[in-house]
Amino acid sequence: MTNSFMVLEDDDIFMELNNKIITKSGLASSVDCFDYAQAGLDHLAKLAAEGKLFPDFILLDLRMPIINGFEFLEKLKAFPNDKLANTKIHLLTSSLDENDIERAFTYEHVRGFHSKPLSLKKLQAMVAATDVIRPGKI
Amino acid sequence: MDPTLDYDTLLERYRDLQKRVTKFSSVEQDLINTRDRLDHELISYKRLHHFGERALREISATGFNALVTEAIVDIFEVEGALVHFRNKADNSSSFELEGLGSGLGTDPAFQSAILHLEERLEKDKVLLLETNDLSADRKLSGFSRAMAARFEDTVSGCSLFIMGIVSREFDGLYPSFSPKSQTIFGIFLKQLQSFFANRIRTEDLRKTNSELDSFVYSVSHDLRAPLLSLQGIIELIKESDNLSTEVKEYLEMADTSVHRLDNNIREILEYSRNARLKVTPEQFSISEMVEEIFSSLKYSTVQEVKFINEVEPPGSMSTDRARLKVLLNNIISNSVKYRRKDGVQPFVKFSMEQTEGRYEMKIEDNGEGIPEGSREKVFDMFYRASTTTAGTGLGLYICREIITKLHGTISLESEVGKGTVVTMVLPKNHQSMAKIKSNA
């Protein structure tokens, strides 16, 4: 499989979990983990500058310090659209707020909203999905 | 102010103003309604107005004296048409009153009132005017008196202007306000003062509520986060090789406990959100919502449950979406939780009928049913009818609380060993306030 992943997660245990599950799944060609949103944005900027492809999947936490998930999604709009054309963003959060769910799907590249923790099942569903995934579906 | 305006010009401008302001009209609203709506400025101003009018019919002229005595606001000078207002409360009070005085026809005072009114119309959010009928076919012969009060709510920046005008018409007598007119003013003063006092309290409460809401949101997030990471870790351990049966068993127990705790936190969150958040109706597809709930429960049991959704998609309805989802989810998941386990295929069926003013939803199952003695109590806080499954006893209580918020009803019929039918009726009257959201 040749899916590249980027994970934005400030909690180190979740980060480790996500990393383990993605690596062990055999579904990923690479995983880049960042524990704050700005580092993720910097990474994307670097990829853009070097003319490299953006990751196929971004797993995004909502509640992060300084730049939260929604702010990250806002800042993504600054990148040229063709860069993001193949990127699928999946929110991975402990939020149960219906408003968060509705709001998340107003962003173009958001393809899923999942309740933590990540599981192999959820990951497989993300990779296989042709439609958006709403919480509770897996 | 332009003191040289002649009477005809003044009158013309006054009539023009009359068309633009909210006027008294005969309305049968009562104060009880008013109190429900205190936080909707516009509505409550109008209702207060109506209340005043109604009171006018009910209170005799002598009531005015009592009013003056009881009023928190002093009406300390009633002389002819001239009414001065003074606020009894101390200077820190959040509203002020202003007597605008009276005048003869082209008197500066009357003119000043008209001009003031024009100015107010530009500035104020709400403006009310009380006057005797100055329609075009009646002649206003020159003497007029104005009685006016301005209320300013420093919290909302909202102000209200009430004005009364009497004219000398046929008898040529120097006009004065009738006790009834004075009563209406007195009632307004009293009502408005308590209204503004309530506003301050409401403002405080609103602040507390929103703080509490973000507190509950944070706490639930912070409590859940480590719990969810624990879930993930348990999941990972379960997948490792060479686990003894004993360890697997312990892991299952740990997993169950973690899920249970998470459910408890969710329920507390749901309860708290329902209690505090405003009802916000919107349009959505009920069919889609039910499908969503069904598919989220599909994997919660080993035994297959047949999910039947009888609503033709999209089945558009309008109510508070988030609340309805919690409501349906709680009831449907109960049907799944207490499904029959005797080999007969368990099912849950959702159906909805619409009549003129209401939605009637039914959730039917062929589950274990609720014993007679418990049927009345299942909606009570912390009441649990089953000893075999874990729970907080909050689920159906939350359902009832939600139904109450949505001004609906919930009832159930059940037979042990046969199944349960829960019927929920919701009014459609939120529809007019609904934010129409497309479900594209």
Contacts between the chains, C-beta under 8 A, distances in Angstrom:
chain1	res1	chain2	res2	distance
A	11	B	225	6.4
A	11	B	229	6.7
A	13	B	226	7.8
A	13	B	229	4.4
A	13	B	232	8.0
A	13	B	233	7.4
A	14	B	225	7.8
A	14	B	228	7.8
A	14	B	229	5.3
A	14	B	232	7.1
A	17	B	229	6.4
A	17	B	232	4.3
A	17	B	233	6.7
A	17	B	236	6.8
A	20	B	236	6.3
A	21	B	232	7.8
A	21	B	236	7.3
A	63	B	221	6.0
A	94	B	221	5.5
A	94	B	224	4.6
A	94	B	225	5.1
A	94	B	228	5.4
A	95	B	221	6.7
A	96	B	220	7.3
A	96	B	266	6.2
A	96	B	269	6.4
A	97	B	217	7.1
A	98	B	321	6.9
A	98	B	322	4.0
A	98	B	325	6.8
A	99	B	322	7.6
A	115	B	228	7.5
A	116	B	225	7.4
A	116	B	228	4.2
A	116	B	229	7.4
A	116	B	231	7.9
A	116	B	232	7.2
A	117	B	228	5.1
A	117	B	229	6.1
A	117	B	231	5.3
A	117	B	232	2.9
A	117	B	235	6.9
A	118	B	232	6.7
A	119	B	232	7.3
A	119	B	235	5.7
A	120	B	239	7.7
A	134	B	292	6.2
A	135	B	296	7.6
A	136	B	292	6.8
A	136	B	293	7.8
A	136	B	295	7.2
A	136	B	296	3.0
A	137	B	292	7.5
A	137	B	295	5.5
A	137	B	296	6.4
A	138	B	299	7.8
